[in-house]
Amino acid sequence: MRFPDFYAAAPVIRLRDPLADLLGAAEGGIIDYRYEDAVRLAGHSCPTVAAAFLMTRAALAALHGDALPVRGEIRVDLAEARDTGVAGVIASIATLVTGATADTGFRGLAGRFNRRDKLFFGQPLTQGSLRFTRLDTGAAVEAGADLSSVGGDPHLGELMPLCLAGQATAAQQQEFRTLWQERVRRLLLEHADDPQVIRVFR
């Protein structure tokens, strides 16, 4: 398996997972989540996957400052219904990082480490598309993404229909892949900390 080289240069989200510590899955429970992990989960790389990863990163940083977020102790709310648009994709990335699930996650051990009932769809948010809440303090922030300033190459609009219809040449297919991932690269490497693109609302 070979990913585009820029994936390795993308920001990393570090958390502490007490369950991973208890069970010896990660030393000290410290886990780094990388963009490659999000791609493996989603099965593809696109601006939505990248934005979901970056929104989660920005929200956790806003909530925890220099302290490590605690995986499993964060509630995630989405404005969209679970079957609307790309809500499922965004939620899956948030779940990957935070551990929050609706009703399918780990039930816990002896009343601890429950991951269920921490992910909710169709919630009344005021400014963002996601809300992250610390369960220990109740502090919450909303996050959103405005990708209008990180547009794709105009040729994508011509190449995508050809690729989807199986009518693109090998050269056109490769050009499409390159241009598609270039937008993702710009988002991850040039705009990860751009507050006009990845937005956090307190």
Secondary structure as UniProt FT lines:
FT   HELIX           5..9
FT   STRAND          13..16
FT   HELIX           18..22
FT   TURN            23..24
FT   HELIX           27..29
FT   STRAND          30..33
FT   HELIX           35..42
FT   HELIX           47..64
FT   TURN            65..66
FT   TURN            71..72
FT   STRAND          74..78
FT   TURN            82..83
FT   TURN            85..86
FT   HELIX           87..98
FT   TURN            110..111
FT   STRAND          119..120
FT   STRAND          130..134
FT   TURN            135..137
FT   STRAND          140..145
FT   TURN            148..149
FT   TURN            154..155
FT   HELIX           156..164
FT   TURN            165..166
FT   HELIX           170..190
FT   TURN            192..193
FT   TURN            195..197
FT   STRAND          198..201
//
